[in-house]
Amino acid sequence: MRTMVLWCPDWSVTAGLLERAESQNAPIEPVETRAAAAVLAANKVVVCNATAREEGVRRGQRRRDAQARCPELVLLAANPDRDHRWFEPVLTAVEEVRPGVAPLRPGLLAVPAPGRYFARRGVDGEAAAAAVLAEHLVGVGVWDCRFGAADDLYTAERAARQAEPQECVAVPRGESAAFLRGLPVQALADDGPEGAELADLLRRLGLRLLGDFAALSGVSVSNRFGAYGTDVWRRVRGEQVTRLTTRTPPPELACEVSFEPPLEDAEAVTFSVRTTAERFIAGLADRQLVATGVRIEVGFEAHDSGGGAEGVTGRTWLHPRCFTSRDLIDRVHWQLRAQLPTSGLRSRKSAPIDAPVTRVRFVPDVVEPAGDHAEGLWGGGAEEQVVRGVARVQAMIGYDAVQVPVLQGGRSAADRQALVPWGERHQGLRPLDRPWPGRIPGPAPSRVFSDPLVAEVVDEAGVVVAVTARGGVTGEPWRLLAEATRYRIASWAGPWPVDEGWWLELGRGVDAADRQSRAARFQMVGVDGRAWLLRWSSGLGWQVEAAYE
Amino acid sequence: MFDHGRVSVRPLEIDPDHDVLEHLRGRISALQGGPTRLSVPTLPLFEGLVQLRTGGVYGVDSAGLAMALAAGASRGGEWIGFAGWSDFGAEAAHQHGIDLSRTVLVPAPGEHWLEVTAALIDVLTVVVLRPPGGAGVDAKSASILEARLRARSAVLLVHGDWPRCETRLVTEQAEWVGVDAGRGRLCKQRLRLLASGGGRPPTRSRIVMGEPA
């Protein structure tokens, strides 16, 4: 069986650059204009791309040397997972054209050669097939792909490494051994450190071509060059042929339902996705999986009947435990409802959504083994009841109106807590176990205002109290005006200078004018036994951040 | 033997050691099969002052007291909820002993506070409500919720005004310890509380709150 190998040179660099482009939301640049880049592990260059090689960067160089040769070198950390992850779309793209793909390693895959169906007059069938594949791959963003075709896998890989970008080197039928014999021994260096060592040794022994190596006797090769040497020797003589082991395409877990004619009512959509949601959950359960993150895509028909482009909205929902079909239906409902400006008891009104829904698709985003999420032997009876009751409240006043308070690290009272919508997983919380210098120790305030209240603190003479540059107060706090009420201050503590957040970028948290200014915190106790946490800043004046009750 | 559906009516036996009226009341409630009023765990802090029982409405006048009263049930493994608390201090709740992972918070139920509270009462053991300001709570809404409380064996704590409370905790005097003219920081709060209602004479008690355990 003829085999075709697809090789993407320097795949680690390509994958690293693709990921970098994705994280920066930049368009993917074609290979010709790409910047010099290298993947480093343990401070040494593992892989570099052609641009970097032109500048003199080599495999095994130290980072300092590589940067000295090429100062604008983009440095990427080695990450085998990333290489695998980014190779998956390439596998899928090839699979669309030719099933039976065998991934060898990231950047290298083999397919049974599609052969004679593509043959044209004057063009070899395999070259034509390679051209079709190359065109398809450029479509998904892979410019540098090279093809080789031969009777066996080993020769096809060697042939692919001889090819020019987007070209195919086809070794004619029965001529694999002859092709291999004509290669220089340096070709073995592509096999890894073992190959590089053997190639170096053969070169020093005066063997220039693999054919010279094949001419040695089998006994002396196995004596002198070990298992790897014997393996290469047998391949070059054409005695050992590797067959393809193709992969089974990953199972399709996503489920979709289309509506014909499109549905104009959220209730109708919610009702109609029930069986699809159940099928989706059952499909996962058949493979002993549960979904903890699901992406729901809703396809809309264009507004005018003139046949404009269809719209698709998608949103990823995370579940604190795992999704059941009922949860999925709720999420569809919320997602459809979220686009509505209506308020009030939403579930009781059946308002039409702004565009008819043509299809709903569930895509598993995060799946985990079902064993990790099994219910306890005695079940979670009470909790189940709570989940249903809260879902009813969510249906009444909106999905994000029910929240779960969580603690997080921070300095001000408002920073030290977060409210997470019920049914979502909390993400990106600041760790609690850090020292957080500047936070107020002792009992925490029972009322924390997310928007601080404007206040005023005056001394006995009625002059607004401020904090001096040396961290002292200009007068004894005497009276506090907050929420349109005057309170007489019995005792107070502070000022504790606020020295936080200036290292954050502008536009986050406090505004720029406040960040430049001096600030301090106070605790004040009124004569009636109330206590407040106040913040003074030279820009914004006095604010009540929290109250102790 | 344990068939409560049919209680045989025996001739009245009067135990001379017990109050006749009390005895009759007990028999009536047993015959009616009404839910008995279970006691909900309350922090030892409130011993002798107030004991939460299912089906009751309890009024408090400060956020810290409401959290401390609800904390006993949360420590006992029950789910609790807060409705109408737009300024919920999560860290203070945690310090009072409330398990935040079994806490549901509806910060702003808005005009639907009655429906939301009723839905929460259906599934949670203790619901802490801050009724909307302004018009106050009318007796009709209050009686709807009270009926729901009895049917569902839940407790409603109200931070604010309520027409009829079983027991109302009022802070007569509050004092913060630890700050003095610029020095120190808030350490603990000494409170003198007055518990009134529930057909009992008003009780006074002094408690100390805010010492993190």
Chai-1 contact restraints between the chains, C-beta under 6 A:
chainA,res_idxA,chainB,res_idxB,connection_type,confidence,min_distance_angstrom,max_distance_angstrom,comment,restraint_id
A,Q385,B,V123,contact,1.0,0.0,6.0,A-B,restraint_1
A,V386,B,W79,contact,1.0,0.0,6.0,A-B,restraint_2
A,V386,B,V123,contact,1.0,0.0,6.0,A-B,restraint_3
A,G389,B,A119,contact,1.0,0.0,6.0,A-B,restraint_4
A,G389,B,D122,contact,1.0,0.0,6.0,A-B,restraint_5
A,G389,B,V123,contact,1.0,0.0,6.0,A-B,restraint_6
A,V390,B,V104,contact,1.0,0.0,6.0,A-B,restraint_7
A,R392,B,A119,contact,1.0,0.0,6.0,A-B,restraint_8
A,V393,B,V116,contact,1.0,0.0,6.0,A-B,restraint_9
A,V393,B,A119,contact,1.0,0.0,6.0,A-B,restraint_10
A,M396,B,H112,contact,1.0,0.0,6.0,A-B,restraint_11
A,M396,B,E115,contact,1.0,0.0,6.0,A-B,restraint_12
A,I397,B,H112,contact,1.0,0.0,6.0,A-B,restraint_13
A,V402,B,V106,contact,1.0,0.0,6.0,A-B,restraint_14
A,Q403,B,L105,contact,1.0,0.0,6.0,A-B,restraint_15
A,P405,B,F88,contact,1.0,0.0,6.0,A-B,restraint_16
A,P405,B,A90,contact,1.0,0.0,6.0,A-B,restraint_17
A,P405,B,L100,contact,1.0,0.0,6.0,A-B,restraint_18
A,P405,B,L105,contact,1.0,0.0,6.0,A-B,restraint_19
A,L407,B,A90,contact,1.0,0.0,6.0,A-B,restraint_20
A,L407,B,H94,contact,1.0,0.0,6.0,A-B,restraint_21
A,R416,B,E91,contact,1.0,0.0,6.0,A-B,restraint_22
A,Q417,B,A90,contact,1.0,0.0,6.0,A-B,restraint_23
A,Q417,B,E91,contact,1.0,0.0,6.0,A-B,restraint_24
A,G442,B,R185,contact,1.0,0.0,6.0,A-B,restraint_25
A,G442,B,L186,contact,1.0,0.0,6.0,A-B,restraint_26
A,G442,B,C187,contact,1.0,0.0,6.0,A-B,restraint_27
A,P443,B,G210,contact,1.0,0.0,6.0,A-B,restraint_28
A,A444,B,G89,contact,1.0,0.0,6.0,A-B,restraint_29
A,A444,B,E91,contact,1.0,0.0,6.0,A-B,restraint_30
A,A444,B,A92,contact,1.0,0.0,6.0,A-B,restraint_31
A,A444,B,Q95,contact,1.0,0.0,6.0,A-B,restraint_32
A,P445,B,G89,contact,1.0,0.0,6.0,A-B,restraint_33
A,S446,B,A63,contact,1.0,0.0,6.0,A-B,restraint_34
A,S446,B,G64,contact,1.0,0.0,6.0,A-B,restraint_35
A,S446,B,M67,contact,1.0,0.0,6.0,A-B,restraint_36
A,S446,B,G89,contact,1.0,0.0,6.0,A-B,restraint_37
A,S446,B,A92,contact,1.0,0.0,6.0,A-B,restraint_38
A,R447,B,A63,contact,1.0,0.0,6.0,A-B,restraint_39
A,R447,B,D87,contact,1.0,0.0,6.0,A-B,restraint_40
A,R447,B,G89,contact,1.0,0.0,6.0,A-B,restraint_41
A,V448,B,D87,contact,1.0,0.0,6.0,A-B,restraint_42
A,V448,B,G89,contact,1.0,0.0,6.0,A-B,restraint_43
A,F449,B,D87,contact,1.0,0.0,6.0,A-B,restraint_44
A,S491,B,V179,contact,1.0,0.0,6.0,A-B,restraint_45
A,S491,B,D180,contact,1.0,0.0,6.0,A-B,restraint_46
A,A493,B,V179,contact,1.0,0.0,6.0,A-B,restraint_47
A,A493,B,G184,contact,1.0,0.0,6.0,A-B,restraint_48
A,A493,B,R185,contact,1.0,0.0,6.0,A-B,restraint_49
A,Q523,B,V179,contact,1.0,0.0,6.0,A-B,restraint_50
A,Q523,B,L186,contact,1.0,0.0,6.0,A-B,restraint_51
A,V525,B,W176,contact,1.0,0.0,6.0,A-B,restraint_52
A,V525,B,V179,contact,1.0,0.0,6.0,A-B,restraint_53
A,G529,B,A174,contact,1.0,0.0,6.0,A-B,restraint_54
A,G529,B,E175,contact,1.0,0.0,6.0,A-B,restraint_55
A,A531,B,W176,contact,1.0,0.0,6.0,A-B,restraint_56
A,A531,B,L186,contact,1.0,0.0,6.0,A-B,restraint_57
A,E549,B,S62,contact,1.0,0.0,6.0,A-B,restraint_58
A,E549,B,A63,contact,1.0,0.0,6.0,A-B,restraint_59
A,E549,B,G64,contact,1.0,0.0,6.0,A-B,restraint_60
